[in-house]
């Protein structure tokens, strides 16, 4: 973002429009962290961003479209952070620990993810939904890996190994957050 939203009287160029949208999402992130889903509104977002409510609707049709866009950004960031610490020689235990550490360090992503299918995707345009579904392949890959890990944990239920018990506890804490 090259400019503060209050410095732009009207976004005319594609760069200005992109900057405005980015600034709205940064403001939305702060508002969501402060107010939660229930306290988040388009009116409050427009006030915090310093734009007219009508201007906000030029960029996002509904509150849920704002949150879906925010979720998409947070999902990309979450995946980047998660994969940055993954290597091909990593053990399952190290992988589970990586998932756990990344998950508990990111309450915004978890809060948005928890509402994705039940609330956020329910009141958005078809175009916005189609754009968001490009992440389905990543989510399918995620599901395959977590299901594999669940099977591994189930198969090791009788293990007395302290490390395996720690891994099971972390996995049992983290996986329900993504279901």
C-alpha positions in Angstrom: 0.0 0.0 0.0 1.6 3.2 -1.1 -0.9 5.6 0.5 -3.1 6.0 3.5 -6.8 5.7 2.6 -7.6 9.1 4.1 -5.1 10.7 1.7 -7.0 9.4 -1.4 -10.0 11.5 -2.3 -11.0 9.2 -5.0 -9.3 6.0 -6.2 -9.1 6.4 -10.0 -6.2 4.3 -11.2 -6.0 0.5 -10.8 -3.1 1.1 -8.3 -5.1 3.5 -6.2 -8.0 1.1 -6.2 -5.8 -1.8 -5.2 -4.3 0.4 -2.4 -7.7 1.3 -1.2 -8.9 -2.3 -1.1 -5.7 -3.4 0.7 -6.2 -0.6 3.3 -9.8 -1.6 3.8 -8.6 -5.2 4.4 -6.0 -4.1 6.9 -8.7 -2.0 8.7 -11.1 -5.0 8.6 -8.4 -7.2 10.2 -8.0 -4.8 13.0 -11.7 -4.4 13.4 -12.3 -8.2 13.4 -9.6 -8.7 16.0 -11.1 -5.9 18.2 -14.8 -6.6 17.8 -15.1 -10.2 16.7 -17.6 -11.5 14.1 -20.7 -10.3 16.0 -19.3 -6.8 16.4 -18.0 -6.4 12.9 -20.2 -4.3 10.6 -19.9 -2.5 7.3 -20.9 0.8 9.0 -18.2 0.4 11.6 -15.6 -0.6 9.0 -16.4 2.4 6.9 -16.0 4.7 9.9 -12.7 3.2 10.9 -11.4 3.3 7.4 -12.5 6.9 6.9 -14.6 6.2 3.8 -18.3 6.5 3.0 -20.3 3.4 3.4 -21.1 3.5 -0.3 -17.4 3.5 -1.2 -17.0 0.4 0.9 -19.7 -1.3 -1.1 -17.8 -0.6 -4.3 -15.1 -3.0 -3.1 -17.2 -5.5 -1.1 -20.9 -6.4 -1.5 -21.4 -7.7 2.0 -19.7 -8.1 5.4 -19.1 -11.7 4.5 -17.3 -10.7 1.3 -14.9 -8.6 3.3 -14.3 -11.5 5.7 -13.9 -14.0 2.9 -11.2 -11.7 1.3 -9.6 -11.4 4.7 -9.7 -15.2 5.2 -8.1 -15.7 1.8 -5.2 -13.4 2.7 -4.9 -15.1 6.1 -5.0 -18.5 4.6 -2.2 -17.7 2.2 -0.2 -16.3 5.1 -0.9 -19.3 7.3 0.1 -21.7 4.5 3.3 -19.8 3.9 4.2 -19.8 7.5 3.3 -23.4 7.9 5.2 -24.6 4.9 8.3 -22.4 5.6 9.2 -24.8 8.4 8.5 -28.1 6.6 11.1 -30.2 5.0 11.1 -33.5 3.1 13.1 -35.2 5.9 10.6 -34.1 8.6 9.2 -36.8 10.8 5.4 -37.0 11.5 6.1 -35.8 15.0 7.9 -32.7 13.7 5.2 -32.1 11.2 2.5 -32.3 13.9 4.5 -30.0 16.1 4.8 -27.5 13.2 1.0 -27.6 12.6 0.4 -27.1 16.3 2.8 -24.2 16.7 1.5 -22.4 13.6 -2.1 -23.0 14.6 -1.9 -21.7 18.2 0.1 -18.7 17.1 -2.7 -17.5 14.7 -6.0 -16.8 16.4 -7.3 -14.6 13.5 -7.0 -17.4 11.0 -8.7 -19.9 13.3 -11.6 -17.5 14.1 -12.2 -16.9 10.4 -11.8 -20.6 9.4 -14.2 -21.6 12.1 -16.9 -19.4 10.5 -16.0 -20.0 6.9 -18.6 -22.7 5.8 -21.3 -21.9 8.2 -21.5 -18.1 8.1 -19.0 -16.4 5.8 -19.8 -18.3 2.6 -23.6 -18.0 3.1 -24.0 -14.3 2.1 -21.6 -13.7 -0.8 -21.9 -13.3 -4.5 -21.3 -16.3 -6.8 -18.2 -14.5 -8.2 -16.7 -14.0 -4.8 -17.4 -17.6 -3.9 -15.8 -18.9 -7.2 -12.6 -16.8 -6.5 -12.4 -18.2 -3.0 -12.8 -21.8 -4.1 -9.4 -21.7 -5.8 -8.1 -22.8 -2.4 -10.1 -26.0 -2.4 -7.2 -28.0 -3.8 -5.0 -26.8 -1.0 -7.6 -27.7 1.5 -8.0 -31.2 0.0 -4.3 -31.7 0.3 -4.5 -30.5 3.9 -7.4 -32.9 4.7 -5.4 -35.9 3.2 -2.4 -35.2 5.4 -4.4 -34.6 8.5 -6.4 -37.8 7.9 -3.2 -39.7 7.5 -1.9 -38.3 10.7 -5.2 -39.2 12.5 -4.8 -42.7 11.3 -1.2 -42.8 12.5 -2.2 -41.6 15.9 -5.0 -44.1 16.1 -2.6 -46.9 15.1 -0.3 -45.9 17.9 -2.9 -45.7 20.7 -1.2 -48.3 22.8 2.2 -46.6 22.6 4.0 -45.8 25.9 6.4 -43.5 24.1 6.3 -40.1 25.8 7.0 -38.2 22.5 4.1 -40.0 20.8 1.8 -39.1 23.7 2.9 -35.4 23.4 2.2 -35.5 19.7 -1.2 -37.1 20.1 -2.1 -34.4 22.6 -1.1 -31.6 20.2 -2.8 -33.2 17.3 -6.0 -33.8 19.3 -6.0 -30.1 20.3 -5.3 -28.7 16.8 -7.3 -30.9 14.3 -10.8 -30.1 15.7 -10.1 -26.5 15.1 -10.0 -27.2 11.3 -13.0 -29.4 11.0 
